[in-house]
Amino acid sequence: MSSILVFCEHQNGHLKKGSLELLTAASTSKKDVLSLVVGPGAKDIVKQTFHYGATKAFVCDSAHLTHYNSELYTALMEKAIQASNPSVLLASASMLARDLFPRVSVRIESGVISDCTELSFEGDDVKIRKPIYAAKCTVSIEFKNSPVKMILMRPNQLPVTNPDTKKSGDVIEIELPSFDLKTLVKDVVKGTSEKLDLTEANIVVAGGRGLKEKENFKILEDLADTLGATLGASRAVVDSGWVPHEMQVGQTGKTVAPSLYIAVGISGAIQHLAGMSSSKVIVAINKDPEAPIFQKATYGIVGDLFEIVPNLTEAFKNVIC
């Protein structure tokens, strides 16, 4: 029987939601579901993959994998593929995977499709769709002459099943290949925020030029803290230096698909819409009733954001508390 290998990313001892989505999706197929977990603590984390459908897991917990290194990860992925011989390889379309999987595809001479939003299995076939032309339309894609079908899925696109904590499986350790590295990552300085990355967040509150100045992002921070949301921004405010690029949503930033996206003071340029139009519910707050964002919004509020947002924050505090 052919198999599906899921490359699972993790943070703070838990699998990321995108990985749980892929394990759940893979378990609906009639194929064997395998998982790959790497990095320190992987031996403990790998147990979680069994709870979501994996029957066998490959693990490498080498300390050399603490920080992402494209050379090490590529060599390890190639070794894992040789050991598991999957017909399909799944991963979230994270920044890490976007860098890693094209390298792996060259090594194993297989095709890779990134930024997919739909995934299903029909017999031996895998059905995928992805947006093109700044999300103006979507296309169905097929693999031809590809030994391994490598698919990178946007997070927050697929359902997650309830875990079955009684399930277990076989764990196979993979040794990290040894060779002379061209580069060595000594340290990674992370931000102080404990909020989820934009691509993983279930709720996103994003601000644009309508906030007028950098200091006014404080009112969005209050709303985001109340909702447990992650802050985002339009390109205009990133280019102005108000917030770091990691907060940018859009064609030249991050693509998000949360359950709730609140756009505050964002006009809705096509480049921004391309990065958030897959959100399940979009709430737009803007004083311009003709702003393009309202064409995509599920709910629209026309008015002064400096009055509306604080009132929303207080209302949510009352409900949540």
C-alpha positions, 0 to 999 in steps of 0.5 A: 500500500502506498503511503503519505509522509507528513512533515510536522512542525512544532513549537513549545512542545506541541505540533503546529495546527497546520501539521494537525490539519495535514495528519487529519486529512491524510488519515481520510485516505486509504494510505498508510500515514507516516510522520516526520518530526525533527529537532530537540524534543522530537521523541516526545512530540512524535507521540502526538502524531499518532493521536491524529492518525499516523501509524508510523513516525520517523524522528531525528532529535539531533541538537544540530537541528535546533535552528533551521539549516537548509543543508542539514534539513535537505539531507535529512528529508532526502534520507527520510524519503528513502526510508519511507518511500511515500507517494505523497509528501505533505507540509504546511506552507510555512517559511521553513517549508517554502525554503526547504521543499524546492531544494528537496524536489531537486534532489529527488527529481519530483514536483512540488506545489506550494500554497494550496488551499484544497486537498482531498484523496480519491483512491490513488489520486490526490486532488489539490487546488491553489489560488493564482493571479493574486487570488482572483481565481483558483486552479486544479493541479495534477502531478505528472511523472513525479515519483513523490507528490510534494504538497505545501498547504496553507494553514487554517484550510482543513479541519482537525479531528479530535485526538485519540490519545489511546493510539500509538505507533512505531517510532523509527530513528533517523541519524543525521548525515554528517558532512561539511556545512557551508553555513552554520546557524549559531543563534536565532533571536526571536521576538518577545511576542508569545502570540501565534505567527500570522499564518497559524493564527485563528484571529487576526487584527490588522491595521492600515494607514487609517491609524494615521501614526505608529503610536495609534497601533496601541488601540489595535493591540488592546483589541488583539489582546482581548480576543487572543488575536495576532496583529497584522498590518498592510504594506503601507504601514510596514513601508512607513516603518510603523511595524516590522515586515513580519506583520505584513499581510498581502502579496509581498507579505504573509498569506493568512486564512484565519476564522476571523480577520478584522481590517482596521483602516485598510482600504483594501488594495488588491495586493492586500486582498491577495493575502487575506481573502481566504479568511472565513469571516472578514470585518472591515472598519473604515470611514470611506464607504467606497473602500474596496475592502468592503467588497470582500468583507462579511461585515462592514462598519463605516465610521471613525475607527478611533471611536469604533475600535475602543468600543469594540474592545470594551464590548468584547471584554464584557462578553469574554469576562 
